[in-house]
Amino acid sequence: MWEGRFITAKRDGKWEYVSRSRGIRAAVIFAIDDGHILLVEQYRVPLGKNCIELPAGLVGDHDDNADEQSSVAAIRELEEETGYRAERMKDCGEYYSSPGMVSESFSLFKASGLSKVSEGGGVDGENILVHRVAVAGLNEFIAKKRGEGAGIDVKLLLLLQAETL
C-alpha cells in the first residue's frame, strides 16, 4: 500500500498491517546495574508525548551496516542511549510486540558487566533522558511518570507485575 524508508503498510486480503522496510530489525536491552534498571525516556511522535522504555534501537538501519549482528547493535544502542557499556549481551530470544497490527519483532538482550562511560542521551536529535531506577521502586517510578502524562512501553509490564505473579 505504501513504503517509506523505515516502515511499510501492507494489505493481505482484508488484513492491514505494518512491517519494517528492508529487513530492519530491533534490539531491546534489559540492563540492571547494582539493583537498578536502566530506562530511557524520549518523545514519541505516534504518541505525541514522552514514553518510558527499555533502551532499544534498530539493527542494520543504515546501508553501511545492513548485515549488523543484533548483539553488536544492542551493545552500541545501550551505550548511545544510556552511557553504559556492557561486556556481555545474552540473547533472550525473539518477541513480537503487537502481532495483530505489526509484523516487527525484536530481539531481547540481557546486558551484564556494565560500566558507565558517558552521559548517554542518544545520537543527535534524540534527546533521550536516562533513568537509573531502583528495581524495588520501579512501580512508584512508573506511577509517577504516568501521572506526569508519560506513556509506558508494554515491555515494562512484566517488570511492573513481577511482585504479583
ZIZISUL-V872940 format. One record per residue. N is the residue number from 1. SS is DSSP state (@ for helix, = for strand, . for the rest). Layout:
# ZIZISUL-V872940
N,SS / N,SS
This chain:
# ZIZISUL-V872940
1,. / 2,= / 3,= / 4,. / 5,. / 6,. / 7,= / 8,= / 9,= / 10,= / 11,= / 12,= / 13,. / 14,. / 15,= / 16,= / 17,= / 18,= / 19,= / 20,= / 21,@ / 22,@ / 23,@ / 24,. / 25,= / 26,= / 27,= / 28,= / 29,= / 30,= / 31,= / 32,= / 33,= / 34,. / 35,. / 36,= / 37,= / 38,= / 39,= / 40,= / 41,= / 42,= / 43,= / 44,= / 45,. / 46,. / 47,. / 48,. / 49,= / 50,= / 51,= / 52,= / 53,= / 54,= / 55,= / 56,= / 57,= / 58,= / 59,= / 60,. / 61,. / 62,. / 63,@ / 64,@ / 65,@ / 66,. / 67,. / 68,. / 69,. / 70,@ / 71,@ / 72,@ / 73,@ / 74,@ / 75,@ / 76,@ / 77,@ / 78,@ / 79,@ / 80,@ / 81,@ / 82,@ / 83,. / 84,= / 85,= / 86,= / 87,= / 88,= / 89,= / 90,= / 91,= / 92,= / 93,= / 94,= / 95,= / 96,= / 97,. / 98,. / 99,. / 100,. / 101,. / 102,= / 103,. / 104,. / 105,= / 106,= / 107,= / 108,= / 109,= / 110,= / 111,= / 112,= / 113,= / 114,= / 115,= / 116,= / 117,. / 118,. / 119,. / 120,. / 121,. / 122,. / 123,. / 124,. / 125,. / 126,. / 127,. / 128,. / 129,= / 130,= / 131,= / 132,= / 133,= / 134,= / 135,@ / 136,@ / 137,@ / 138,@ / 139,@ / 140,@ / 141,@ / 142,@ / 143,@ / 144,@ / 145,@ / 146,@ / 147,@ / 148,. / 149,. / 150,. / 151,= / 152,= / 153,. / 154,@ / 155,@ / 156,@ / 157,@ / 158,@ / 159,@ / 160,@ / 161,@ / 162,@ / 163,@ / 164,@ / 165,.
